[in-house]
């Protein structure tokens, strides 16, 4: 290990130090939200600056296991903003329920270190390590309200299926390593390129290993038919944490997919194209159909997040079909989905400020009159999730679907399915809007006060949701560089 | 067949399959946790077998196996903590009774 290696992993080490600093601050001044939040947000800001600086000099460390390139920088900054926004939204919800804020922030930043490790790793084993580092704090967060029986129920389902899928992934990894003799992504890709060129036969053990790894990853992104844990885990968790779980681990798992499928399995992409097409079609259709019947907004958003996984897979399929735009679309979708979904969950969390308020659809009745601003922001996020211009959601959806159309063949069928799904999704998103503005509340409730921290976060997500829809140019050039770094 | 790589791989596959079956068939959260450990041990056996029979894999095998053991330990810790938390709320370890969110 040289000093250069240390400089390259600087942002990751920084994130670990921030998490430890939050715990130390909580030890010195226990139970107060101010110091812990200040340390967390300032620390994350510093890590973001470090990431941007490290990203200016791309390079590899630890013998090629850890890579910093345009993709790493883009994903790291996205993860940091996800964690930062979650920390901003959470205190208003956690404090009235007597849940410790400093521990929450520390666990969340530990999850960030895992996500950052995934984004940078070009070694299968390090990918697995990053995955575990990201999901283990996720299980704890899901069960964060430990005296709440729904929260712990969601946590145990998330944990059991999560570890089950990790074991499946690891079994596949063992075989891929045993047969190719390496865990480095580039060397696995070289080995598979020989297979694709016909220079070597695809050994059964290797095929088995790849299939197991694909199954493990499909669990992590909650692709149908591996999605059973999602609705309960999302509905049970405290609302700001649900917001995090629906974007953080999802974008993290997609980072793993990019490193694994595009990096290592790239040479065989004609072979896994069909699998991804079927997964994408099933995932978005089933996610949307079940979301239509939900009477609980959190559970509805959980199913909608499954559907959004499907749209992102369309981007991956378009890449496998030969269009680089598919990858760019996937990355753009990841960023757009992050901000609109975090915003929507922040409004739900703000609504549940007082303990005991449920996330049932009826709670939203009359919100447009009671708290007009909150109602309007929620409408914006829901319109963006539906994919209506000029929001980020529209542009993201248009980009992945266009890439699929350009790829042609079976992918144009997939594009048609995606468009039909987007239309069906409008029903359940707009139903919430109808409740907010056109239904009378069952019981008259007072408007609630929300801290300036929550408003700052809401404005940030609002601005990003609109800007990413109106001026997609800057982010588009960033994701183009990121996709290029991955495929070159 | 005895003392060959294939024999060990078959054994590891069996161990993994027993773990998978246990995970799917058992209703007790602790048994499911043990089944996952069994699956991970199957994986470890495969890794060690690869390392012991193929010379160029030998240096990496023990490192990977140790890493898997460490991850399994971390997972068990988190898992037991969650099982204890839900047991305090529900007074039962049976997962099919955790159905308060089903609609």
Interface residues (C-beta under 8 A of the other chain):
Chain A: X125 X128 X129 X132 X136 X139 X140 X143 X146 X147 X148 X149 X150 X152 X153 X154 X155 X156 X157 X159 X160 X163 X164 X166 X167 X168 X170 X171 X174 X175 X177 X178 X181 X183 X205 X231 X232 X235 X236 X294 X295 X296 X299
Chain B: X9 X16 X19 X23 X29 X32 X33 X36 X39 X40 X42 X43 X46 X47 X50 X54 X56 X57 X60 X64 X67 X68 X71 X74 X75 X78 X79 X81 X82 X83 X85 X86 X88 X89 X90 X95 X98 X100 X101 X103
